[in-house]
Amino acid sequence: KFMYVTGDSFSLGQELGTAKLGVTETPEMLFQFNEYKRQHCYSGIMGNKIGVTDYANSSCPGGSNERAYRCLIKDVSEKLKIYNPNEIFVNISLTHESRREFCMDETGSYYIHLASWEPPKMPQMHNHALWQIITRHFNHDYGNFTFGMMILLGVQNFLRSNKVPYLITSSMGNYYEREAQKKVIPQSLLDQIYQKRYYAEPSFAEFSQINKYEIGPQFHPLEEGDAMLANHLLQHIETNNLFDNGDL
């Protein structure tokens, strides 16, 4: 009855409905999850095909795994007051482990840290200084991969303990990062991942490259890629009976 999705711009459906029309997303449009994205993003298509009556997507452009975990435990806990666990399906799309979020005391809002994007210097804002400190001194693969594993296992254990059916996917991971992770994270820890509900290979970005789907100016898959990924994931879910919670 309820499908919950969270992640970054790939699971939000960034650039859907704009690239083919030659329209550039404004900052206001960037964070909007409108009806067009709801109907054309891969998880929205999946929800329509399985007939969910309640759908929520809390994905955010530039969003971190930390943010996705924060939103998921809050939102799904609320929905568990309404629905039985086997009436819920969760898809969390993991992103690059170097992304972080920081709550700002002045406003209570969150600053999104992207190691790949340097924010502009702005009066009375500390974002630029914080970005420089983190990127230069606290952005190491070992720390990033370890933190990413903490989030992954936290998400997994929350959903399994509540017997909520789920699928963990990946938005922009790649083979080389996965191989690097295996060299950093002990095998005993990697063995803690419940592989049946972990589908990180290929990521959405890799899936589009393999199938040569069109991508937008900001490197996001467009309508064709989302539609094909929806069919691909649905087949995987149904083949492995992941809508059921009997294995949790």
Phi, psi and chi 1 to 4 in degrees:
 res  aa     phi    psi   chi1   chi2   chi3   chi4
   1 LYS       -  -32.6  -67.6 -177.8  179.2  179.4
   2 PHE  -125.8  131.0  173.6   58.6      -      -
   3 MET  -118.8  127.2 -176.2  172.5 -176.8      -
   4 TYR  -117.8  131.5 -177.7   78.5      -      -
   5 VAL  -129.4  138.0 -177.5      -      -      -
   6 THR  -150.1  157.5 -168.9      -      -      -
   7 GLY   159.7 -141.2      -      -      -      -
   8 ASP  -113.2 -153.0   61.1    5.8      -      -
   9 SER   -65.3  -28.0   54.0      -      -      -
  10 PHE   -67.3  -41.3  -77.9   77.7      -      -
  11 SER   -82.1  -16.9   50.0      -      -      -
  12 LEU   -75.9  -29.2 -177.7   75.8      -      -
  13 GLY    91.5   34.8      -      -      -      -
  14 GLN   -60.0  139.4 -173.9  172.9  -28.6      -
  15 GLU    79.8   -7.4  -63.3 -166.7   81.5      -
  16 LEU   -65.8  133.0  -67.4  177.6      -      -
  17 GLY    82.6    3.5      -      -      -      -
  18 THR  -124.3  -44.0   59.5      -      -      -
  19 ALA   -61.7  -43.8      -      -      -      -
  20 LYS   -68.4  -21.9  -72.4 -170.4  174.8 -178.2
  21 LEU   -93.3   -2.1  -60.1  176.1      -      -
  22 GLY    73.2   23.7      -      -      -      -
  23 VAL  -100.1  131.9  177.4      -      -      -
  24 THR   -91.8  131.6  -59.0      -      -      -
  25 GLU   -66.7  128.4  -73.7 -176.1  -46.5      -
  26 THR   -79.3  164.4   64.3      -      -      -
  27 PRO   -55.1  -33.9  -29.1   36.7      -      -
  28 GLU   -68.7  -41.9  -66.9   74.9   22.4      -
  29 MET   -69.3  -30.8  -65.7  169.1   60.7      -
  30 LEU   -55.6  -42.2 -168.0   64.2      -      -
  31 PHE   -96.9    4.4  -67.5   91.1      -      -
  32 GLN   -85.3  135.2  -71.1  178.6   -7.6      -
  33 PHE  -108.9   90.8 -173.9   70.8      -      -
  34 ASN   -90.5  179.7   54.7   34.0      -      -
  35 GLU   -65.3  -33.4 -177.1   59.5   22.6      -
  36 TYR   -63.8  -45.8 -172.8   89.3      -      -
  37 LYS   -64.1  -37.8  -70.7  178.3 -179.0  177.1
  38 ARG   -58.5  -39.1  161.3   70.4  177.2   86.0
  39 GLN   -83.7  -21.0  -63.6  -60.8  -33.0      -
  40 HIS  -117.1  -11.9  -68.6   84.7      -      -
  41 CYS   -73.6  155.8   71.8      -      -      -
  42 TYR   -61.1  -40.2   70.2   87.4      -      -
  43 SER   -71.2  -32.8   62.1      -      -      -
  44 GLY   -65.2  -40.8      -      -      -      -
  45 ILE   -63.4  -43.1  -64.4  170.5      -      -
  46 MET   -59.6  -45.2  -69.3  166.9   60.6      -
  47 GLY   -60.2  -41.6      -      -      -      -
  48 ASN   -64.2  -40.6  -71.6  -20.3      -      -
  49 LYS   -69.5  -30.8  -71.7 -167.0  173.0 -174.0
  50 ILE   -95.6   -1.6   63.3  176.0      -      -
  51 GLY    75.8   35.9      -      -      -      -
  52 VAL   -67.5  143.6  -63.1      -      -      -
  53 THR   -96.0  -14.8   54.7      -      -      -
  54 ASP  -137.8  125.5 -169.9   -0.7      -      -
  55 TYR  -137.0  136.2  171.2   97.0      -      -
  56 ALA  -138.8  137.5      -      -      -      -
  57 ASN  -130.4  108.9 -169.6  -35.4      -      -
  58 SER  -102.2   18.6   68.8      -      -      -
  59 SER   -62.2  156.5  -58.2      -      -      -
  60 CYS  -144.1  132.0  174.6      -      -      -
  61 PRO   -56.2  129.6  -26.3   35.6      -      -
  62 GLY    77.7    1.3      -      -      -      -
  63 GLY   -62.9  147.1      -      -      -      -
  64 SER   -96.8  166.2   62.5      -      -      -
  65 ASN   -63.8  -32.7  -65.7  -25.4      -      -
  66 GLU   -60.0  -45.6 -176.4  179.9    6.1      -
  67 ARG   -65.3  -43.7  177.3 -168.3  177.1  -83.8
  68 ALA   -59.5  -41.5      -      -      -      -
  69 TYR   -64.4  -44.2 -174.7   23.6      -      -
  70 ARG   -59.8  -47.1  172.3  174.6   62.1   84.2
  71 CYS   -67.1  -41.4  -67.6      -      -      -
  72 LEU   -61.9  -50.6 -176.8  148.2      -      -
  73 ILE   -65.3  -32.6   58.3  175.9      -      -
  74 LYS   -72.1  -51.1  173.5 -178.8  175.5  -67.4
  75 ASP   -71.4  -42.5  -63.6  -20.4      -      -
  76 VAL   -69.8  -35.8  173.7      -      -      -
  77 SER   -58.9  -38.8  -67.1      -      -      -
  78 GLU   -66.9  -41.3  -73.4  -62.4  -44.0      -
  79 LYS   -69.7  -25.0  -71.9  -64.9 -176.1  176.1
  80 LEU   -69.4  -12.5  -77.5  168.3      -      -
  81 LYS   -77.5  -18.3  -62.1  176.8 -178.5  177.9
  82 ILE  -106.4  -43.2  -56.7  171.7      -      -
  83 TYR  -113.1  152.6  -61.5  110.3      -      -
  84 ASN   -71.6  152.7  -66.8  -37.1      -      -
  85 PRO   -53.9  -38.9  -26.8   34.9      -      -
  86 ASN   -78.0    3.4   60.9   -1.5      -      -
  87 GLU   -99.9    3.3  -64.3  177.0  -41.0      -
  88 ILE  -117.1  144.4  -61.5  173.2      -      -
  89 PHE  -133.8  132.1 -173.8   78.9      -      -
  90 VAL  -115.9  134.3  168.4      -      -      -
  91 ASN  -122.6  115.7  170.9 -138.7      -      -
  92 ILE  -110.8  124.2  177.8  168.6      -      -
  93 SER  -102.1  109.7 -179.8      -      -      -
  94 LEU   -75.6  149.5  -61.5  178.0      -      -
  95 THR  -121.3 -164.0 -171.1      -      -      -
  96 HIS   -69.4  135.0 -159.8  -82.5      -      -
  97 GLU   -67.5  -18.3  -67.7   91.2  -15.6      -
  98 SER   -75.5  -11.2   64.8      -      -      -
  99 ARG   -75.1  143.4  -66.2 -179.5  173.8 -175.0
 100 ARG  -138.3  169.1  -66.4  -75.3 -166.2  -84.4
 101 GLU  -136.4  148.2   69.2  168.0    6.5      -
 102 PHE  -135.2  129.8  -61.4   91.2      -      -
 103 CYS   -79.6  128.9 -172.1      -      -      -
 104 MET   -93.0  124.7  -63.2 -176.2  -74.3      -
 105 ASP   -59.2  -37.7  -68.8  -22.2      -      -
 106 GLU   -63.4  -37.5  -66.0   87.2  -11.1      -
 107 THR  -119.2  -19.1   62.3      -      -      -
 108 GLY    78.4    2.3      -      -      -      -
 109 SER   -88.0  174.0   58.5      -      -      -
 110 TYR  -110.7  136.5  -76.1   87.4      -      -
 111 TYR   -95.2  128.2  157.9   62.2      -      -
 112 ILE   -92.2  121.0  -62.4  173.8      -      -
 113 HIS   -98.8  120.8  168.5   74.8      -      -
 114 LEU  -118.6  114.8  -58.2  176.3      -      -
 115 ALA   -61.6  -25.2      -      -      -      -
 116 SER   -86.9   -3.4   58.9      -      -      -
 117 TRP  -135.1  118.0 -179.5   77.4      -      -
 118 GLU   -87.1  117.8 -177.4  173.2    0.6      -
 119 PRO   -70.8  152.3   26.8  -34.1      -      -
 120 PRO   -70.5  154.5   26.8  -34.4      -      -
 121 LYS   -74.7  128.1  -67.0 -178.5  179.0 -180.0
 122 MET  -132.2  140.0  -61.2  177.5   64.3      -
 123 PRO   -57.1  137.3  -22.0   32.6      -      -
 124 GLN    64.2   18.2  -61.4 -179.6  -26.8      -
 125 MET  -120.8  138.4  -68.9  -67.7  -72.2      -
 126 HIS  -101.2    3.1  -52.0  -61.9      -      -
 127 ASN   -57.8  -43.0  -62.3    5.3      -      -
 128 HIS   -66.6  -44.1 -173.8  -91.9      -      -
 129 ALA   -64.4  -40.9      -      -      -      -
 130 LEU   -64.1  -42.7  179.2   62.7      -      -
 131 TRP   -59.1  -45.0 -178.2   89.0      -      -
 132 GLN   -62.7  -42.8  -71.5 -173.5  -45.3      -
 133 ILE   -64.7  -49.3  -68.9  171.1      -      -
 134 ILE   -66.0  -47.6  -64.7  173.1      -      -
 135 THR   -65.3  -37.3  -56.3      -      -      -
 136 ARG   -83.0  -31.2  -68.7  177.7 -179.4  176.8
 137 HIS  -121.3  -18.1  -56.2  -69.5      -      -
 138 PHE  -131.7   41.0  -58.3   98.3      -      -
 139 ASN  -131.9   67.2 -173.1   37.4      -      -
 140 HIS  -111.1  145.7 -169.5  -83.5      -      -
 141 ASP   -55.3  -41.9  -81.2   -8.6      -      -
 142 TYR   -60.8  -47.9  178.2   79.3      -      -
 143 GLY   -65.3  -41.6      -      -      -      -
 144 ASN   -64.5  -47.3  -69.9  -22.9      -      -
 145 PHE   -66.9  -38.5  -70.4  146.2      -      -
 146 THR   -64.8  -44.4  -58.8      -      -      -
 147 PHE   -64.5  -41.4 -174.4   72.5      -      -
 148 GLY   -61.0  -38.3      -      -      -      -
 149 MET   -67.4  -37.4 -177.1   61.6   61.9      -
 150 MET   -58.9  -44.9  -70.5  166.3   53.8      -
 151 ILE   -66.2  -46.9  -62.4  -63.4      -      -
 152 LEU   -56.7  -49.2  168.3   57.9      -      -
 153 LEU   -69.6  -32.0  -66.3 -177.8      -      -
 154 GLY   -65.3  -45.6      -      -      -      -
 155 VAL   -59.8  -49.5  167.1      -      -      -
 156 GLN   -58.7  -46.5  169.8 -174.5  -71.4      -
 157 ASN   -71.0  -33.7  -66.3  -19.5      -      -
 158 PHE   -63.3  -47.2  168.5   77.6      -      -
 159 LEU   -70.7  -39.8  -66.4  168.5      -      -
 160 ARG   -68.3  -39.8  -67.8 -172.9   72.7 -177.9
 161 SER   -66.8  -28.1   65.0      -      -      -
 162 ASN   -94.9    3.0  -75.7  -74.7      -      -
 163 LYS    55.9   38.6  -64.0 -171.4  177.2  -60.4
 164 VAL   -94.2  119.8  174.3      -      -      -
 165 PRO   -59.5  139.7  -23.4   34.4      -      -
 166 TYR  -155.1  166.8   70.7   92.1      -      -
 167 LEU  -142.4  124.3 -179.4   65.2      -      -
 168 ILE   -94.1  123.7  -63.3  174.4      -      -
 169 THR  -121.1 -177.6   56.8      -      -      -
 170 SER  -129.6  140.6  174.2      -      -      -
 171 SER   -90.7  -46.8   63.4      -      -      -
 172 MET  -139.5   18.6   51.4 -168.0  -73.5      -
 173 GLY   -67.9  164.2      -      -      -      -
 174 ASN  -142.5  168.3   60.9   58.9      -      -
 175 TYR   -58.1  -42.7  169.4   80.2      -      -
 176 TYR   -66.4  -37.1  -58.3  101.7      -      -
 177 GLU   -68.8  -38.1  -71.4  175.6  -17.7      -
 178 ARG   -65.0  -39.0  -70.9 -168.5  -69.1  -89.2
 179 GLU   -67.9  -38.3  -69.7  -58.1  -58.0      -
 180 ALA   -65.3  -37.5      -      -      -      -
 181 GLN   -62.0  -40.5 -177.6 -170.2   53.3      -
 182 LYS   -63.7  -26.4  -67.7  175.2 -176.5  176.7
 183 LYS   -80.6  -18.4  -65.0  177.6 -179.0  178.8
 184 VAL  -100.5  -42.2  169.8      -      -      -
 185 ILE   -90.1  129.7  -56.0  -61.6      -      -
 186 PRO   -59.3  144.7  -20.7   31.1      -      -
 187 GLN   -59.2  -34.5 -173.5   60.0   46.7      -
 188 SER   -60.9  -30.4   58.4      -      -      -
 189 LEU   -80.2  -41.0 -167.6   53.4      -      -
 190 LEU   -60.7  -31.7  -67.9  171.1      -      -
 191 ASP   -67.5  -14.2  -70.8  -18.4      -      -
 192 GLN   -76.6  -14.6  -65.5  -66.6  -40.0      -
 193 ILE   -71.1  128.2  -59.4  173.8      -      -
 194 TYR   -80.3   95.9 -174.4   44.9      -      -
 195 GLN   -63.5  -28.4  -66.5  -67.5  -22.1      -
 196 LYS   -58.8  -32.2 -178.1  176.1 -179.8  179.1
 197 ARG  -113.9   21.8  -67.5 -178.2  177.0  -89.3
 198 TYR  -120.0  111.2 -179.0   61.2      -      -
 199 TYR  -125.7   77.1 -169.3   76.7      -      -
 200 ALA   -98.7   -8.5      -      -      -      -
 201 GLU  -125.2  115.4  -58.2  178.6   37.9      -
 202 PRO   -84.9  158.5   32.3  -35.6      -      -
 203 SER   -72.1  171.6   67.0      -      -      -
 204 PHE   -62.5  -41.2 -167.5    5.2      -      -
 205 ALA   -62.4  -43.4      -      -      -      -
 206 GLU   -66.5  -39.7  -70.7  175.2  -49.6      -
 207 PHE   -58.4  -41.2 -178.0   78.8      -      -
 208 SER   -69.0  -38.6  -63.2      -      -      -
 209 GLN   -67.4  -42.6  -68.3  169.0   -5.0      -
 210 ILE   -61.1  -42.3  -67.7  168.3      -      -
 211 ASN   -92.9    1.3  -66.9  -78.2      -      -
 212 LYS    57.7   42.9  -64.3  179.6  169.3   48.5
 213 TYR   -79.6  151.1  -64.1  132.6      -      -
 214 GLU   -65.5  140.7 -176.1 -178.4    4.0      -
 215 ILE  -121.5  157.0   61.0  173.3      -      -
 216 GLY   -82.6  176.8      -      -      -      -
 217 PRO   -57.7  -26.3  -22.9   33.2      -      -
 218 GLN   -98.7   18.0  -60.3  -58.5  -45.9      -
 219 PHE    73.1   22.6  -51.7  107.7      -      -
 220 HIS  -100.0  142.3  -63.0   89.6      -      -
 221 PRO   -59.1  147.0  -22.1   33.1      -      -
 222 LEU  -101.8 -164.0  -57.8 -178.9      -      -
 223 GLU   -54.1  -43.7  -76.7   78.8   -7.3      -
 224 GLU   -63.7  -42.8 -177.9 -174.7   14.2      -
 225 GLY   -64.0  -42.2      -      -      -      -
 226 ASP   -64.5  -41.4  -85.9   77.7      -      -
 227 ALA   -64.0  -41.3      -      -      -      -
 228 MET   -71.7  -36.6  -67.1  -57.1  -63.5      -
 229 LEU   -65.9  -37.9 -178.7   65.2      -      -
 230 ALA   -58.0  -47.2      -      -      -      -
 231 ASN   -64.8  -40.1  -68.2  -27.8      -      -
 232 HIS   -64.0  -46.8 -178.5   73.3      -      -
 233 LEU   -69.4  -38.8  -70.2 -179.6      -      -
 234 LEU   -60.6  -41.6  -91.5  178.7      -      -
 235 GLN   -62.7  -42.2 -177.2  177.7   16.7      -
 236 HIS   -63.6  -43.9  174.5   79.2      -      -
 237 ILE   -63.8  -46.3  -69.0  167.9      -      -
 238 GLU   -69.7  -38.1  -68.7  169.4   -9.4      -
 239 THR   -62.4  -37.7  -61.1      -      -      -
 240 ASN   -98.2    7.8  -67.0  -80.4      -      -
 241 ASN    56.4   44.5 -159.6   28.9      -      -
 242 LEU   -83.6   -9.8  -60.1 -176.0      -      -
 243 PHE   -74.6  -16.9  -73.3  131.2      -      -
 244 ASP   -90.8  151.6 -175.4   27.0      -      -
 245 ASN  -109.1   19.9   66.5   -7.6      -      -
 246 GLY   -65.3  -22.3      -      -      -      -
 247 ASP   -91.4   -0.3   61.7  -44.5      -      -
 248 LEU   -97.3      -  -58.5  174.7      -      -
